[in-house]
Amino acid sequence: MLRSISAILALLGCLVAPAHAQSQDTQRSECLAMANAPPRVTPVSLRRATAGTDEVAITYAGHSTYYIDTPGGVRIATDWSGAYRMGRLPDVVTMNRAHSTHYTLFPDPRIPHVLHGWGENGEPAKIREKIGDVFIRNVTTDIRRFYGDYSGTDMIKDGNSIFIFEVAGLCIGHLEHLHVRLDDSHLAAIGRLDIVMVPIDGTYTMSLDGISGVTRRLRTSVVLPMHRFATPLEEFMQRIGKDFTIDQRSERTLRISRETLPTQPTVIILDGV
């Protein structure tokens, strides 16, 4: 009898543990907490974070690489291939494997945190890391094979990731080399975004119609285009809709805090895009 009870308890422990672990991961994300909270309710930790005037600096480096400099001094570079260097080396680099212009398997060994958007042995990447004053997590998406069928039939399931950076009360997302439209499960996993970096090439990633639809559904305050090539900015603006205003800057760096987010959804085009 005692053996039977022990066996049942062990089985229940195995069933409960993964859900508990997932719950712990979810609770660490303030952006998910905001997305799931009733309207106008902000987590206490976020209210504390926004009490000051800490700003995040976001600098366009080139292609789909942005530098994010946090108030605590952490420097992040997205889609790091080593080609776009500005000032000191980043402390954190994120990568996707769509093309060699978005990753390197031989990063500078002085970079302490190298985060791949793909997993190993067919498993999806799972990133939940607090580095200094920033919490970094990922949401996996399917990706086309490098020499695959661009109609979308030759895909690697969970082969890549959207990266989300939570810092100074801001939720910042980088859509990477996005190949698929985001469904409700993606949007639920992403949660709230205040700023999103969006590829607008219209060919190698998604069509302009596709990426415009994704951008509208995310409902962010700030959209930062990237991966542009020769795409006319006017065409992207026409597709994205009249709900967004356009703000074209002469500088490469955006300094922003939660308090200075625009009240109307805005596409901010930094110099070099």
C-alpha positions as CSV (number, residue, x, y, z in Angstrom):
1,M,0.0,0.0,0.0
2,L,2.8,2.4,1.0
3,R,4.6,1.6,-2.2
4,S,1.5,2.4,-4.2
5,I,1.0,5.8,-2.5
6,S,4.7,6.6,-3.1
7,A,4.4,5.7,-6.7
8,I,1.3,7.9,-7.2
9,L,3.1,10.9,-5.4
10,A,6.1,10.5,-7.6
11,L,4.0,10.4,-10.7
12,L,2.1,13.6,-9.6
13,G,5.5,15.3,-8.9
14,C,6.6,14.5,-12.5
15,L,3.4,16.0,-13.9
16,V,3.4,19.1,-11.8
17,A,7.1,20.0,-12.0
18,P,7.2,21.2,-15.6
19,A,4.2,23.4,-15.2
20,H,5.7,24.9,-12.0
21,A,9.0,25.6,-13.8
22,Q,7.1,27.2,-16.7
23,S,5.2,29.3,-14.2
24,Q,8.4,30.6,-12.7
25,D,9.7,31.6,-16.1
26,T,6.5,33.4,-16.9
27,Q,6.4,35.3,-13.6
28,R,9.8,36.7,-14.3
29,S,8.5,38.6,-17.4
30,E,7.0,41.9,-16.6
31,C,5.9,42.4,-20.2
32,L,3.7,39.2,-20.0
33,A,2.4,40.4,-16.6
34,M,1.3,43.7,-18.2
35,A,-0.3,41.9,-21.1
36,N,-2.3,39.6,-18.9
37,A,-3.3,42.3,-16.3
38,P,-6.6,44.2,-16.4
39,P,-6.5,47.5,-18.2
40,R,-4.6,50.3,-16.5
41,V,-3.0,47.9,-14.0
42,T,0.8,47.9,-14.0
43,P,2.9,45.5,-11.9
44,V,4.5,47.1,-8.8
45,S,8.0,46.3,-10.1
46,L,7.3,48.2,-13.3
47,R,6.0,51.2,-11.4
48,R,9.2,51.3,-9.5
49,A,11.2,51.0,-12.7
50,T,9.5,53.9,-14.3
51,A,9.7,56.2,-11.2
52,G,13.0,57.5,-12.4
53,T,14.0,59.0,-15.8
54,D,16.3,56.2,-16.9
55,E,16.6,56.1,-20.7
56,V,17.4,53.3,-23.0
57,A,19.6,54.2,-26.1
58,I,18.8,52.3,-29.3
59,T,21.2,52.8,-32.1
60,Y,20.9,51.6,-35.7
61,A,24.1,49.9,-36.7
62,G,23.2,48.4,-40.1
63,H,21.1,45.7,-41.8
64,S,19.1,44.3,-38.9
65,T,21.6,45.0,-36.1
66,Y,20.6,47.5,-33.5
67,Y,22.6,48.3,-30.4
68,I,20.6,48.6,-27.1
69,D,22.4,50.4,-24.3
70,T,20.6,50.0,-20.9
71,P,20.7,52.5,-18.0
72,G,22.7,49.9,-16.1
73,G,25.4,49.9,-18.7
74,V,24.6,46.6,-20.5
75,R,25.2,46.8,-24.3
76,I,23.2,44.4,-26.5
77,A,23.6,43.9,-30.3
78,T,20.9,42.2,-32.3
79,D,21.4,39.9,-35.3
80,W,25.2,39.9,-34.6
81,S,27.5,38.8,-37.4
82,G,30.4,41.0,-36.3
83,A,30.0,43.2,-39.4
84,Y,28.5,46.2,-37.7
85,R,30.7,47.5,-34.9
86,M,30.1,50.8,-33.1
87,G,32.3,51.7,-30.2
88,R,32.9,49.1,-27.5
89,L,32.0,45.4,-28.0
90,P,28.6,44.4,-26.8
91,D,28.1,42.5,-23.6
92,V,25.2,40.5,-25.2
93,V,24.7,39.4,-28.8
94,T,21.6,37.7,-30.2
95,M,21.6,35.8,-33.5
96,N,19.3,34.2,-36.0
97,R,20.4,31.7,-38.7
98,A,18.5,32.8,-41.7
99,H,21.6,34.0,-43.5
100,S,25.3,34.5,-42.6
101,T,24.6,38.2,-42.3
102,H,22.6,37.6,-39.2
103,Y,25.0,35.3,-37.2
104,T,28.5,34.1,-36.7
105,L,29.7,30.8,-35.3
106,F,33.0,32.5,-34.3
107,P,32.1,35.6,-32.3
108,D,34.7,37.6,-30.5
109,P,35.6,35.5,-27.4
110,R,35.5,38.7,-25.3
111,I,31.7,38.9,-25.7
112,P,30.4,37.3,-22.5
113,H,26.8,36.4,-23.6
114,V,26.1,34.8,-27.0
115,L,22.5,33.9,-27.5
116,H,21.4,31.8,-30.4
117,G,17.8,31.9,-31.7
118,W,18.0,28.3,-32.6
119,G,18.3,25.2,-30.5
120,E,20.4,22.1,-30.8
121,N,19.4,18.5,-31.8
122,G,16.1,19.7,-33.1
123,E,15.0,21.2,-29.9
124,P,13.7,24.8,-29.8
125,A,15.8,27.5,-28.0
126,K,14.6,28.5,-24.6
127,I,16.2,31.7,-23.3
128,R,15.3,33.3,-20.0
129,E,18.3,35.3,-18.7
130,K,18.7,38.3,-16.4
131,I,21.9,40.1,-17.3
132,G,22.5,43.2,-15.4
133,D,19.4,45.3,-15.5
134,V,17.8,43.6,-18.5
135,F,15.7,40.4,-18.7
136,I,16.0,38.7,-22.1
137,R,13.7,36.0,-23.4
138,N,12.7,34.4,-26.7
139,V,9.6,33.3,-28.6
140,T,10.4,30.6,-31.2
141,T,9.1,30.8,-34.8
142,D,9.4,28.5,-37.8
143,I,12.0,29.5,-40.4
144,R,12.7,28.6,-44.0
145,R,15.7,26.5,-44.8
146,F,18.5,28.5,-46.3
147,Y,18.1,26.9,-49.7
148,G,14.5,26.0,-49.1
149,D,11.2,26.6,-50.8
150,Y,10.3,30.3,-50.5
151,S,6.6,29.4,-50.8
152,G,6.9,28.4,-47.1
153,T,6.5,24.6,-47.5
154,D,10.1,23.8,-46.6
155,M,10.3,25.0,-43.0
156,I,12.2,24.2,-39.8
157,K,9.8,24.1,-36.9
158,D,10.8,26.5,-34.1
159,G,14.1,27.0,-35.9
160,N,14.5,30.6,-34.9
161,S,13.4,33.2,-32.3
162,I,12.0,36.6,-31.7
163,F,14.0,38.2,-28.9
164,I,12.4,40.4,-26.2
165,F,14.4,42.7,-24.0
166,E,12.7,44.0,-20.8
167,V,14.5,46.9,-19.2
168,A,13.7,50.2,-17.4
169,G,10.0,49.5,-17.7
170,L,10.2,49.0,-21.5
171,C,9.3,45.9,-23.5
172,I,11.5,45.9,-26.6
173,G,11.1,43.2,-29.3
174,H,13.3,42.3,-32.3
175,L,11.4,40.3,-34.9
176,E,14.6,39.0,-36.4
177,H,14.5,37.5,-39.9
178,L,10.8,36.7,-39.6
179,H,9.4,34.2,-42.1
180,V,5.9,33.5,-40.8
181,R,2.8,35.5,-39.8
182,L,2.3,35.5,-36.1
183,D,-0.7,33.7,-34.8
184,D,-2.5,34.1,-31.5
185,S,-0.2,31.7,-29.6
186,H,2.8,33.8,-30.7
187,L,1.2,37.0,-29.6
188,A,0.3,35.5,-26.3
189,A,3.9,34.4,-25.7
190,I,5.3,37.8,-26.8
191,G,3.0,39.8,-24.5
192,R,3.1,43.5,-24.5
193,L,5.7,45.4,-26.6
194,D,6.4,49.1,-26.4
195,I,9.1,49.1,-29.1
196,V,9.5,46.6,-32.0
197,M,12.2,46.3,-34.7
198,V,10.6,45.1,-38.0
199,P,12.2,43.8,-41.2
200,I,10.7,45.7,-44.2
201,D,12.6,44.2,-47.2
202,G,9.4,42.6,-48.5
203,T,11.1,39.7,-50.1
204,Y,13.7,37.7,-48.1
205,T,11.7,37.8,-44.9
206,M,8.0,38.4,-45.5
207,S,5.9,40.3,-48.0
208,L,5.2,43.9,-47.1
209,D,1.5,43.0,-46.7
210,G,2.5,40.2,-44.3
211,I,4.9,42.3,-42.1
212,S,2.5,45.2,-42.1
213,G,-0.2,43.0,-40.8
214,V,2.1,41.6,-38.1
215,T,3.1,45.2,-37.1
216,R,-0.5,46.3,-36.8
217,R,-1.4,43.3,-34.6
218,L,1.5,44.0,-32.2
219,R,0.1,47.5,-31.4
220,T,3.4,48.9,-30.2
221,S,4.1,52.6,-29.5
222,V,7.3,52.6,-31.5
223,V,8.1,50.7,-34.7
224,L,11.8,50.8,-35.8
225,P,12.2,49.5,-39.4
226,M,15.3,47.5,-40.4
227,H,16.4,45.0,-43.1
228,R,15.2,47.5,-45.6
229,F,17.3,47.1,-48.8
230,A,15.5,49.2,-51.6
231,T,12.0,49.2,-50.1
232,P,10.4,52.6,-50.5
233,L,9.5,53.8,-47.0
234,E,6.4,55.4,-48.4
235,E,5.2,52.0,-49.6
236,F,5.7,50.5,-46.1
237,M,3.8,53.4,-44.6
238,Q,0.9,53.0,-47.0
239,R,0.6,49.3,-46.1
240,I,0.9,49.8,-42.3
241,G,-2.1,52.2,-42.2
242,K,-3.0,55.7,-41.2
243,D,-3.0,54.9,-37.5
244,F,0.8,55.2,-37.5
245,T,2.6,58.5,-37.7
246,I,6.0,58.8,-39.2
247,D,9.0,60.4,-37.6
248,Q,12.2,60.5,-39.7
249,R,15.3,61.3,-37.7
250,S,18.7,62.7,-38.8
251,E,20.5,60.8,-36.0
252,R,21.2,57.0,-35.6
253,T,20.3,56.9,-31.9
254,L,16.9,57.0,-30.2
255,R,16.9,57.8,-26.5
256,I,13.7,56.8,-24.9
257,S,12.0,56.0,-21.6
258,R,8.6,54.7,-20.6
259,E,7.6,58.2,-19.8
260,T,8.6,59.5,-23.3
261,L,6.9,56.9,-25.4
262,P,4.7,58.6,-28.0
263,T,1.0,58.6,-27.3
264,Q,0.2,57.6,-30.9
265,P,1.8,54.6,-32.6
266,T,4.8,56.0,-34.4
267,V,7.3,54.6,-37.0
268,I,10.7,56.1,-36.2
269,I,13.2,56.0,-39.0
270,L,16.7,56.4,-37.7
271,D,19.5,57.6,-39.9
272,G,21.0,54.8,-42.1
273,V,17.8,52.7,-42.3
